[in-house]
Amino acid sequence: DTHTNTPSAGEGKKKELGCDIAATIEMAAMEVVVMVCLAVLASLRKVESPALRIFCDPGEFPYSGICCKLCPPGTHAEEYCTFRNISTKCKSCTDGENYTKFDNNLLQCLQCTECKHGYKMIAPCTRKKDTECQCNDGYFCPPGCQECMKCKTRCPEGQVIMESCNATTDMKCGPPYPEASAPSFTWAYIILGVSLVLIILGICIIYKL
């Protein structure tokens, strides 16, 4: 008779357990490798090679490992330089449409501001500066405000106008000045006149002696 060796139930469980342990070890090893790789990449990002550092002069900016010239006010960068001795290609802004106020490497000019409702234009937008707006007459807007506010038209009873309303400050009121019988500077003139007379008399007396 031919007998076939059939593994027992105990041997099957041992093999299955061995496979599970091997798979677990393999996964743990892969996790360690991944963590090491991530740590290496993170450290490489923090490394700054002195050879790659670029220190540009005032009026320049770093681009692709070289220093390019900034565009002057009233222009923007149309094309950056390609090597150290070639300046950035700059293009002019348009009066009344856009502007740049400082040296820059912007790829387009800044749009001019339009005066909001309640404001009037006191200076138009040019290639080198933005529009200047101010509250309409009879309105004011303190620094940092969002919209103009109507000025007061009169003071409370018993107060008088101390300062008129302007573009940034509302009308200021206060108690009236006390009435004086005579201005204080009048007494100063009187004292000065008397002193001069006494000095002249003294000189005359000394001269006669």
C-alpha positions in Angstrom: 0.0 0.0 0.0 1.1 3.5 -0.8 0.7 6.0 2.0 0.6 9.8 1.4 2.1 12.0 4.1 -0.6 14.5 5.0 0.5 17.4 7.3 -1.2 17.4 10.6 -3.3 20.3 11.8 -0.6 21.4 14.2 2.0 21.7 11.4 -0.4 23.7 9.3 -1.0 26.2 12.1 2.8 26.5 12.6 3.3 27.3 8.9 0.5 29.9 8.9 1.9 31.5 12.1 5.4 31.7 10.5 4.0 33.4 7.4 2.2 36.0 9.5 5.4 36.7 11.5 7.4 37.1 8.3 4.8 39.5 6.8 4.8 41.6 9.9 8.6 41.8 10.0 8.6 42.8 6.3 6.0 45.5 6.8 7.9 46.9 9.8 11.1 47.0 7.8 9.4 48.9 5.0 8.0 51.4 7.5 11.5 52.0 8.9 12.9 52.5 5.4 10.2 55.0 4.5 10.7 56.9 7.8 14.5 57.1 7.2 13.9 58.3 3.6 11.5 61.0 4.8 14.0 62.1 7.5 16.8 62.4 4.9 14.7 64.4 2.6 13.6 66.8 5.4 17.2 67.3 6.4 18.3 68.0 2.8 15.6 70.7 2.5 17.1 72.5 5.5 20.6 72.4 4.1 21.5 75.6 2.3 24.6 75.4 0.2 26.8 78.5 0.4 27.4 78.1 -3.3 23.6 78.5 -4.0 23.2 81.6 -1.9 22.7 84.8 -3.9 23.4 88.2 -2.4 22.1 91.0 -4.7 23.0 94.7 -4.6 20.3 97.3 -3.8 18.1 97.8 -6.8 18.4 94.1 -7.8 16.5 90.9 -7.0 17.5 87.2 -7.3 16.1 85.1 -10.1 17.1 81.7 -11.3 20.5 81.9 -9.7 21.4 85.4 -10.9 20.7 89.0 -9.9 18.3 91.0 -12.1 17.8 94.8 -12.1 14.5 96.1 -10.6 12.3 98.1 -12.8 11.9 101.8 -11.9 8.7 103.5 -10.7 6.2 103.9 -13.4 7.1 100.6 -15.1 6.8 96.8 -14.5 8.9 93.8 -15.5 7.9 92.4 -18.9 10.7 89.9 -19.0 13.3 89.0 -16.4 17.0 89.0 -17.2 18.6 85.8 -18.5 22.2 86.4 -17.3 24.1 88.8 -15.0 24.9 91.7 -17.4 21.5 92.0 -19.0 18.9 94.2 -17.3 15.3 93.3 -16.7 13.1 94.2 -19.7 10.7 96.8 -18.3 7.4 98.1 -19.7 5.8 101.5 -18.9 2.5 101.7 -17.0 -0.3 103.8 -18.4 -1.4 107.1 -17.0 -4.9 107.0 -15.6 -5.0 103.2 -15.7 -2.2 101.6 -13.7 0.9 102.6 -11.8 3.9 101.4 -9.7 5.2 103.7 -7.0 8.5 102.0 -6.2 11.3 100.0 -7.8 9.8 96.6 -8.4 9.8 93.2 -10.2 6.0 93.0 -10.7 4.9 91.4 -13.9 2.1 93.9 -14.2 1.3 97.4 -13.0 -1.2 98.0 -10.1 -4.6 99.2 -11.1 -5.5 102.8 -10.3 -8.0 103.4 -7.5 -11.4 104.8 -8.3 -12.7 107.3 -5.8 -15.7 105.8 -4.0 -19.1 107.4 -3.6 -18.9 110.4 -1.3 -15.3 111.2 -2.4 -13.8 113.6 -4.9 -10.6 113.2 -6.8 -7.9 115.8 -5.7 -5.1 114.3 -7.8 -5.3 111.9 -10.8 -3.6 108.6 -11.1 -0.3 108.7 -13.0 2.3 106.1 -14.0 4.1 106.7 -10.7 1.4 107.3 -8.1 -2.2 106.2 -7.4 -5.3 108.4 -7.4 -5.7 110.7 -4.4 -9.3 110.9 -3.1 -10.8 113.2 -0.5 -14.3 113.5 1.1 -16.7 115.9 -0.6 -17.3 119.3 1.0 -19.4 118.9 4.1 -18.0 115.4 4.9 -15.0 114.1 6.7 -13.1 110.8 7.1 -10.6 110.3 9.9 -7.5 108.2 9.1 -8.4 104.5 8.8 -12.1 105.1 8.2 -14.0 103.2 5.5 -16.4 105.9 4.3 -17.0 109.7 4.6 -19.3 111.0 7.4 -21.4 114.1 7.3 -20.0 117.1 9.3 -21.9 118.6 12.1 -23.7 121.8 11.1 -24.1 123.5 14.4 -22.8 123.2 18.0 -24.9 122.3 21.1 -26.6 125.2 22.9 -24.1 127.2 25.0 -21.1 126.2 22.8 -19.4 127.9 19.9 -17.3 126.6 16.9 -13.7 126.0 18.0 -12.6 124.4 14.7 -14.4 124.1 11.4 -14.9 120.7 9.7 -12.3 119.6 7.2 -11.5 116.5 5.1 -10.3 114.5 8.1 -11.9 116.0 11.2 -15.4 116.9 12.2 -16.3 120.4 13.5 -15.2 120.9 17.1 -17.3 122.8 19.6 -16.5 124.3 23.0 -17.5 126.8 25.6 -17.2 130.5 24.5 -14.2 132.5 25.5 -14.7 134.7 28.6 -15.2 138.3 27.7 -12.4 140.6 28.9 -12.7 144.3 29.6 -9.4 145.0 27.8 -6.9 142.8 26.0 -3.9 141.8 28.2 -1.5 143.1 25.6 -2.8 146.7 26.2 -1.2 146.8 29.7 2.1 145.6 28.2 2.1 148.6 25.8 1.3 151.0 28.7 4.1 149.6 30.9 6.5 149.8 28.0 5.6 153.4 27.2 6.1 154.5 30.8 9.5 152.7 31.0 10.7 154.5 27.9 9.6 157.9 29.3 11.5 157.2 32.6 14.6 156.2 30.7 14.6 159.3 28.5 14.2 161.5 31.6 17.0 159.8 33.3 19.3 160.4 30.3 18.4 164.0 30.2 19.1 164.5 33.9 22.5 162.8 33.6 23.4 164.9 30.5 22.6 168.2 32.3 24.8 167.2 35.3 
